[in-house]
Amino acid sequence: MELIEGLKWRYATKKFDPTKKVNAEDLEKLKEAIQLSASSYGLQLYKILIIEAEALREQLKPAAWNQPQITDASHLLVFCNETAVTEENIQEFIDLKAEKLGMEAKELKGYGDFIYSKWKDQSPEAQSNWTAKQTYIALGNLLAACGEMKIDACPMEGFEPAKVNEILGLEEQGLNAAVLCTIGYRSEEDETKDAPKVRKSLDTLFEVR
Ligand SMILES: Cc1cc2nc3c(=O)[nH]c(=O)nc-3n(C[C@H](O)[C@H](O)[C@H](O)COP(=O)(O)O)c2cc1C
């Protein structure tokens, strides 16, 4: 199974080779793996910024605990969740779903109203937490796709969201930096590249009832 092989091959890369870049074709495939991710109701209430600009990455690095991957990797992806579940973003989804299914949006109104009814009275914090969680599903698919394509990646929560939000002007767009991921190619000097996987045993991790 190629998926398992890729998952064994991959590791959270600490040191990238700054001279190696992910090519445009591979980047498109990774974008597709993210696009195809499942999300609650299918809403996809997030956006992914792909940051190539060196100067911007230098600016972001101190906000990410000065982790060298931010500047050394080929690309930095910022998974941004929409901070609110609004009537507008649900309507946008309903319109898209209707278009794809060849239906009238009004035929799906009940579904849209149902989703909104579940969220309209929730606190802003609960709404933002829920949309942030969805980004991790997309992150998981990105990591799996990278593993299969032998592209290195490092998922990163080691950053200060408020600072990253400010640098990228995310708040004004109703967005929040939920999680980062750097992608590229491992440096031969990365001391962690041959470390054994540290994972709980299947017996510890699973319980059959
Ligand atoms: C959500 C998330 C956040 C992480 N944040 C960081 C990080 O900020 N910096 C880092 O070097 N590794 C980070 N990691 C990597 C984990 O430490 C790593 O995935 C874990 O130790 C398992 O090792 P492996 O991925 O190399 O198999 C993060 C992983 C995840 C899933």
PDBQT file of the ligand as one rigid body, heavy atoms in Angstrom, charges set to zero:
ROOT
HETATM    1  C1  LIG A 301      -0.463  19.949  14.360  1.00  0.00    +0.000 C 
HETATM    2  C2  LIG A 301       1.014  19.708  14.456  1.00  0.00    +0.000 A 
HETATM    3  C3  LIG A 301       1.863  20.725  14.856  1.00  0.00    +0.000 A 
HETATM    4  C4  LIG A 301       3.243  20.534  14.874  1.00  0.00    +0.000 A 
HETATM    5  N1  LIG A 301       4.079  21.604  15.153  1.00  0.00    +0.000 NA
HETATM    6  C5  LIG A 301       5.406  21.471  14.942  1.00  0.00    +0.000 A 
HETATM    7  C6  LIG A 301       6.261  22.589  14.984  1.00  0.00    +0.000 A 
HETATM    8  O1  LIG A 301       5.855  23.724  15.226  1.00  0.00    +0.000 OA
HETATM    9  N2  LIG A 301       7.573  22.392  14.725  1.00  0.00    +0.000 N 
HETATM   10  C7  LIG A 301       8.087  21.161  14.427  1.00  0.00    +0.000 A 
HETATM   11  O2  LIG A 301       9.301  21.054  14.170  1.00  0.00    +0.000 OA
HETATM   12  N3  LIG A 301       7.300  20.066  14.387  1.00  0.00    +0.000 NA
HETATM   13  C8  LIG A 301       5.973  20.203  14.614  1.00  0.00    +0.000 A 
HETATM   14  N4  LIG A 301       5.141  19.106  14.523  1.00  0.00    +0.000 N 
HETATM   15  C9  LIG A 301       5.723  17.784  14.214  1.00  0.00    +0.000 C 
HETATM   16  C10 LIG A 301       5.494  16.741  15.290  1.00  0.00    +0.000 C 
HETATM   17  O3  LIG A 301       6.348  16.954  16.365  1.00  0.00    +0.000 OA
HETATM   18  C11 LIG A 301       5.691  15.369  14.632  1.00  0.00    +0.000 C 
HETATM   19  O4  LIG A 301       4.723  15.196  13.639  1.00  0.00    +0.000 OA
HETATM   20  C12 LIG A 301       5.597  14.221  15.647  1.00  0.00    +0.000 C 
HETATM   21  O5  LIG A 301       6.617  14.299  16.578  1.00  0.00    +0.000 OA
HETATM   22  C13 LIG A 301       5.626  12.870  14.956  1.00  0.00    +0.000 C 
HETATM   23  O6  LIG A 301       6.810  12.708  14.215  1.00  0.00    +0.000 OA
HETATM   24  P1  LIG A 301       6.856  12.540  12.628  1.00  0.00    +0.000 P 
HETATM   25  O7  LIG A 301       5.821  13.446  12.036  1.00  0.00    +0.000 OA
HETATM   26  O8  LIG A 301       8.247  12.964  12.261  1.00  0.00    +0.000 OA
HETATM   27  O9  LIG A 301       6.581  11.114  12.306  1.00  0.00    +0.000 OA
HETATM   28  C14 LIG A 301       3.772  19.273  14.543  1.00  0.00    +0.000 A 
HETATM   29  C15 LIG A 301       2.895  18.241  14.172  1.00  0.00    +0.000 A 
HETATM   30  C16 LIG A 301       1.548  18.457  14.094  1.00  0.00    +0.000 A 
HETATM   31  C17 LIG A 301       0.655  17.349  13.610  1.00  0.00    +0.000 C 
ENDROOT
TORSDOF 0
